[in-house]
Amino acid sequence: MTDTARAPVDVFEKARTHDRREQLEQAKEHDLLPYFRLLTSEAGPVVEMEGRETIMLGSNNYLGLTADERVKQAARDALESFGTGVTGSRLLNGTTPLHVELERELAEWMGTEDAIVFTTGYQSNLGCIGTILEPGDTVICDSADHASILDGCRLSGAKLRPFRHNRMDKLEKMLERAAGDGGGVLVVVDGVFSMEGDVCDLPPVVELCRRFGARLMVDEAHGVGVLGARGAGACELFGLEQEVDLRMGTFSKSLASCGGFVAGPEEVVEYLRIASRAFIFSASAVPAAVGAALGALRIIRSEGPELFERLLGNARYLRQGFRELGLKVIEPGTLPDGSEATTPVVPVLVGEDWQAVLLWKALFEAGVYTNVAVHPAVPPGGALLRTSLMATHEREHLDRALAIIADVTERFPDLPRQ
């Protein structure tokens, strides 16, 4: 009788030996971990975090609608009508009239033939890209695209050809190579890049896709409810809505809920409804989340321009405040008319990961919450302090935050400066 063969490696070994474990343990030991901090109040421009009042400069609640009584009431109405959950996929028992209304109104807002709602934004990208593409196709992505885009590309089995962030010459080279790959070609870019806060240079992207016969998908997660006259995103801002094949958006930013959608041609959306595994094998979103998103969408469609101006005005104000402090701000890019392409994301370059964590902690203790982006979310040595704005921030909030930031950053002489 021979000995039973055993696996040569324990799959849990990576949990004990991964390259960031030592850093994580040190951060926890000194209470420097900038993640999983406890929010103990309603989301807003000023919140309670771990027992103290904190100015919130790290939320994607761009229009502040999570606190709007009309959005809350829409969630309550959905809860009362449909209960806490539908306990089934959209394909089976999980489609309610709210889903149908939301998809119809999203398509109207986006100016597309149809739209499909997913339970999360991550699933929207995963479920769309992973279904549209297949082995033999090629997908071309900006190196700064969101992780959900890259995961959808990998799931599809298509050949992945990334290009350097916002470099149109590199995109052109990838399209030239893709022409010889033998399959269909899809280019996927963010409308607003989530970490850097800059706007994609969409006009040349559209032109290159048209020239090489590639389809184009734009992730508008940080653009919908923010950019354009209707708030339909970067595609609207550039006047290119009819030139973009598919547009994705989330509810967890301006739409004050949780979920996501893909808008585009009716035949493509219908195909996703019956072929996207992330859609047909996931439970439908809880009714309150769908109701809240629908309520927020209706407010945006009726009152959006004033909210967008307040939001982007706050972003311009904070960006200028950082510049006056001498901090190195990541620039958002420009529009075709040469004006600055303001977005709600205003990141400050910090440099090394540990310096970013120490700066974050000093600000947190002083009463300002920000987000930290460290490697691998950003390149090595490119750690960011990522701030984001809301329409409901008052100038008093921003002035107080800038005063705190000015005081704290004086203790960090090695910060990159303008």
C-alpha positions in Angstrom: 0.0 0.0 0.0 1.5 3.3 -1.1 1.3 6.6 0.8 -1.4 9.0 -0.2 -0.1 11.6 -2.6 -0.3 15.1 -1.0 -0.5 18.5 -2.5 3.1 19.9 -2.6 1.9 23.4 -1.6 -0.7 24.7 0.8 -2.9 27.2 -1.1 -3.1 29.3 2.1 0.6 29.8 2.2 0.3 33.1 0.3 -1.8 34.4 3.2 1.2 34.0 5.5 4.0 35.0 3.2 2.6 37.7 0.8 4.9 40.7 0.2 2.7 43.2 2.0 2.1 41.3 5.2 4.9 42.9 7.1 3.7 46.4 6.1 0.1 45.6 7.1 1.2 44.3 10.5 3.3 47.4 11.2 0.4 49.6 10.1 -2.1 47.8 12.4 0.4 47.8 15.3 0.7 51.6 15.1 -2.9 52.3 14.1 -1.8 53.5 10.7 -4.0 51.4 8.5 -6.0 53.9 6.4 -8.6 51.3 5.4 -11.7 49.8 7.0 -12.1 52.8 9.4 -15.6 53.0 10.9 -18.1 55.6 9.7 -20.6 56.0 12.5 -23.0 58.6 11.0 -24.8 59.3 7.8 -22.6 60.0 4.8 -22.2 63.8 4.2 -19.7 66.6 4.0 -19.1 66.3 7.8 -19.4 62.9 9.4 -18.6 61.1 12.6 -15.8 58.6 12.2 -14.7 56.6 15.2 -16.2 59.0 17.7 -15.1 62.3 16.3 -16.3 64.9 13.9 -14.5 64.7 10.6 -14.6 66.7 7.4 -15.2 64.1 4.7 -12.9 64.6 1.7 -12.9 60.9 0.7 -16.5 60.1 -0.5 -17.9 59.4 -3.9 -21.3 60.9 -2.8 -20.7 63.6 -5.4 -24.1 65.2 -5.3 -24.8 64.6 -1.6 -28.0 62.8 -2.5 -27.6 60.0 0.0 -29.0 62.5 2.6 -31.8 63.9 0.3 -35.1 63.1 1.9 -36.7 62.4 -1.5 -34.1 59.6 -2.2 -34.6 58.2 1.3 -38.4 58.2 0.7 -37.9 56.4 -2.6 -35.9 53.7 -0.8 -38.6 53.4 1.9 -41.4 53.1 -0.6 -39.5 50.4 -2.4 -38.9 48.6 0.9 -42.6 48.7 1.8 -43.7 47.6 -1.6 -41.2 44.7 -2.2 -39.7 43.9 1.1 -36.0 43.6 2.0 -35.0 41.5 -0.9 -36.4 39.6 -3.9 -34.2 36.5 -3.3 -33.7 35.7 -6.9 -31.9 36.6 -10.1 -33.2 39.1 -12.6 -33.7 36.2 -15.0 -36.1 34.4 -12.7 -38.1 36.1 -9.9 -35.9 39.2 -9.4 -37.3 41.7 -11.8 -39.7 44.3 -10.4 -41.4 47.3 -12.0 -38.7 49.4 -10.4 -36.0 47.7 -12.5 -38.0 48.2 -15.7 -38.6 51.9 -14.9 -35.0 52.5 -13.9 -33.6 50.8 -17.1 -36.0 52.9 -19.3 -35.1 56.1 -17.6 -31.4 55.4 -17.7 -31.6 54.8 -21.5 -33.5 58.0 -21.9 -30.9 59.9 -19.8 -28.0 58.3 -21.7 -29.7 58.8 -25.1 -29.3 55.1 -26.0 -31.8 52.5 -27.2 -31.7 50.4 -24.0 -30.0 49.9 -20.6 -29.4 46.9 -18.3 -29.1 47.2 -14.5 -26.6 45.0 -12.6 -26.5 44.5 -8.8 -23.1 46.2 -8.5 -20.9 48.4 -10.7 -18.1 45.9 -10.6 -20.5 43.3 -12.0 -21.6 45.7 -14.7 -18.1 45.8 -16.2 -17.4 42.1 -15.5 -20.7 41.0 -16.9 -20.6 43.2 -20.0 -16.9 42.8 -21.1 -16.8 39.1 -20.2 -19.8 38.5 -22.4 -19.2 40.7 -25.4 -15.6 39.4 -25.8 -14.5 35.8 -26.3 -11.2 34.0 -27.0 -9.9 35.1 -30.4 -11.0 38.7 -29.8 -8.7 41.6 -28.7 -9.4 44.1 -26.0 -7.4 47.3 -25.6 -7.3 49.1 -22.3 -5.8 52.2 -20.8 -3.3 51.2 -18.1 -5.2 53.3 -15.6 -8.6 51.6 -16.2 -10.5 50.4 -13.2 -9.8 46.9 -11.9 -13.3 45.7 -12.8 -12.5 46.4 -16.4 -9.3 44.4 -16.3 -11.0 41.5 -14.5 -13.7 41.5 -17.2 -11.0 41.4 -19.9 -9.3 38.4 -18.2 -12.6 36.6 -17.7 -13.4 36.9 -21.4 -10.3 35.1 -22.6 -9.7 37.8 -25.2 -6.1 38.9 -26.0 -5.4 41.9 -23.7 -3.3 44.8 -25.2 -2.9 47.6 -22.6 -1.6 51.1 -23.6 0.1 53.7 -21.5 -2.3 56.1 -19.7 -3.9 58.6 -22.0 -1.2 58.1 -24.7 -2.9 58.2 -28.0 0.3 57.2 -29.9 0.4 54.0 -27.8 -3.3 53.3 -28.4 -2.7 53.6 -32.1 0.1 51.1 -32.0 -2.1 48.6 -30.1 -4.9 49.1 -32.6 -2.4 48.4 -35.4 -1.3 45.2 -33.7 -4.9 44.1 -32.9 -5.8 44.4 -36.6 -3.6 41.3 -37.2 -5.0 39.3 -34.3 -7.9 37.9 -36.3 -10.9 38.7 -34.2 -13.1 41.6 -33.1 -11.6 44.5 -31.2 -13.0 46.4 -28.3 -11.3 49.5 -26.7 -12.3 50.2 -23.1 -11.4 53.4 -21.3 -12.6 55.3 -18.2 -14.3 58.6 -18.9 -12.9 59.9 -15.6 -10.0 57.9 -14.2 -10.9 57.0 -10.6 -7.5 57.5 -8.9 -6.0 60.4 -10.9 -9.3 62.2 -11.4 -8.3 63.2 -15.0 -10.6 63.0 -18.0 -9.9 60.7 -20.9 -9.0 62.5 -24.1 -12.0 61.0 -25.9 -12.0 62.7 -29.3 -8.8 61.0 -30.5 -9.9 57.7 -29.0 -13.1 57.9 -31.0 -11.2 58.8 -34.1 -8.8 56.0 -33.8 -11.5 53.4 -33.1 -13.4 54.6 -36.1 -10.3 54.4 -38.3 -9.4 50.9 -37.2 -13.0 49.5 -37.0 -12.9 48.9 -33.3 -15.8 49.1 -30.9 -15.6 51.5 -28.0 -16.8 51.2 -24.4 -16.5 54.1 -21.9 -16.7 53.5 -18.1 -18.6 56.6 -16.9 -18.6 55.5 -13.2 -17.1 58.9 -12.1 -18.6 60.9 -14.9 -22.4 60.2 -14.7 -24.1 62.7 -12.5 -21.1 65.0 -12.8 -20.1 66.0 -16.3 -22.1 67.3 -19.3 -25.2 69.5 -19.4 -27.4 66.5 -18.5 -24.8 64.9 -16.3 -24.6 62.0 -18.7 -20.8 61.9 -18.4 -17.6 62.5 -20.4 -19.1 61.3 -23.6 -21.7 64.0 -23.4 -19.2 66.6 -22.3 -17.2 66.0 -25.5 -20.3 65.7 -27.7 -19.5 62.1 -28.6 -22.4 60.2 -27.3 -23.4 58.9 -30.7 -19.8 57.8 -31.4 -19.4 55.5 -28.3 -20.9 52.0 -28.6 -21.3 51.2 -24.9 -21.4 53.3 -21.7 -21.2 51.9 -18.2 -22.2 53.7 -15.0 -22.6 53.1 -11.3 -25.2 54.0 -8.7 -22.6 54.2 -5.8 -21.4 57.7 -6.7 -23.8 60.5 -7.8 -26.8 58.2 -7.8 -26.6 57.6 -4.1 -27.2 53.9 -4.0 -25.4 50.7 -5.0 -25.5 49.0 -8.4 -24.6 49.7 -12.0 -25.7 49.8 -15.6 -24.6 49.4 -19.2 -26.4 51.5 -21.8 -26.1 50.9 -25.6 -27.8 49.4 -28.6 -31.0 47.3 -27.9 -29.6 44.2 -29.5 -26.5 44.2 -27.4 -28.3 44.9 -24.2 -30.8 42.2 -24.9 -27.9 39.8 -25.5 -26.4 40.7 -22.1 -29.8 39.9 -20.5 -29.7 36.3 -21.7 -25.9 35.7 -21.8 -24.1 37.6 -19.1 -23.3 35.2 -16.3 -22.7 38.1 -13.8 -26.3 39.2 -14.5 -28.2 35.9 -14.7 -26.5 34.1 -11.9 -26.5 37.0 -9.4 -29.3 37.9 -7.1 -31.2 41.1 -8.0 -30.3 44.2 -6.0 -32.4 44.8 -2.9 -35.5 46.9 -3.7 -34.5 49.8 -1.5 -31.2 50.2 -3.5 -33.1 50.2 -6.8 -35.7 52.7 -5.5 -33.0 55.0 -4.2 -31.2 55.0 -7.5 -34.4 55.7 -9.4 -35.2 58.6 -7.0 -31.7 60.1 -7.3 -31.9 59.8 -11.1 -35.1 61.7 -11.2 -33.6 64.5 -9.1 -30.5 64.7 -11.3 -32.7 64.9 -14.5 -34.7 67.7 -13.1 -32.2 69.7 -10.9 -28.9 68.5 -12.2 -27.2 71.6 -13.6 -27.3 73.5 -10.3 -25.9 70.4 -8.4 -23.1 69.9 -11.0 -22.0 73.5 -10.8 -21.8 73.5 -7.0 -19.9 70.2 -7.1 -17.4 71.3 -9.8 -17.1 74.7 -8.2 -16.1 73.1 -5.0 -13.5 70.9 -6.8 -12.0 74.0 -8.5 -11.9 75.8 -5.1 -10.1 72.9 -3.4 -7.7 72.4 -6.2 -6.7 76.1 -6.2 -6.3 75.9 -2.4 -3.9 73.0 -2.8 -1.9 74.9 -5.4 -1.7 77.9 -3.1 -0.3 75.6 -0.4 2.4 74.5 -2.9 1.2 70.9 -3.0 1.7 69.0 -6.2 -1.8 68.4 -7.6 -2.5 65.9 -10.3 -3.9 67.9 -13.2 -7.3 66.9 -14.7 -6.6 67.5 -18.3 -8.1 70.0 -20.7 -11.2 70.2 -22.9 -11.1 70.9 -26.7 -11.5 74.6 -26.0 -8.4 74.6 -23.8 -10.3 75.0 -20.5 -9.5 72.8 -17.5 -11.5 69.5 -17.4 -12.6 69.8 -13.8 -13.8 66.6 -12.0 -14.7 65.9 -8.4 -11.5 63.9 -7.8 -8.6 66.1 -6.7 -5.5 64.0 -5.9 -2.3 65.3 -4.3 1.0 63.5 -5.1 2.8 62.3 -2.0 5.4 59.9 -3.2 6.4 57.0 -1.1 3.7 54.7 0.4 4.7 55.1 4.1 4.8 58.9 3.8 1.2 58.8 2.3 0.0 56.6 5.2 1.6 58.9 7.8 0.2 62.0 6.2 -3.3 60.3 6.0 -3.1 59.5 9.8 -2.0 63.0 10.8 -4.9 64.5 8.8 -7.4 62.0 10.2 -6.4 62.8 13.7 -6.7 66.5 12.9 -10.2 66.0 11.6 -10.0 65.5 7.8 -10.7 62.2 6.1 -9.0 61.5 2.7 -8.3 58.4 0.7 -4.9 57.0 0.2 -3.8 55.3 -3.1 -0.6 53.3 -2.8 1.1 50.7 -5.0 -0.3 48.6 -6.8 -3.2 51.0 -7.2 -0.7 53.6 -8.4 2.9 53.1 -9.8 5.7 52.6 -7.2 6.7 56.0 -5.7 3.5 57.6 -6.9 1.3 57.3 -3.8 -1.6 59.8 -3.8 -3.7 61.5 -1.2 -7.0 61.3 -3.1 -9.6 63.8 -2.2 -13.1 64.1 -3.6 -15.8 66.7 -3.3 -19.6 66.9 -2.8 -22.1 69.4 -4.0 -23.1 69.7 -0.3 -19.7 70.9 0.9 -19.9 74.5 2.0 -16.9 76.8 1.6 -16.6 76.9 5.4 -16.0 73.1 5.3 -13.3 73.5 2.6 -11.6 76.5 4.2 -11.4 74.6 7.5 -10.0 71.5 5.7 -7.4 73.6 3.9 -6.3 75.2 7.2 -5.9 71.8 8.7 -4.0 70.5 5.6 -1.7 73.5 5.6 -0.8 72.9 9.3 -0.3 69.2 8.9 1.7 69.3 5.7 4.2 71.7 7.2 5.4 68.6 9.2 6.1 66.8 6.0 9.0 68.6 4.4 9.7 65.8 1.8 6.3 66.2 0.1 6.6 66.9 -3.6 5.9 70.6 -4.2 4.7 72.6 -7.2 
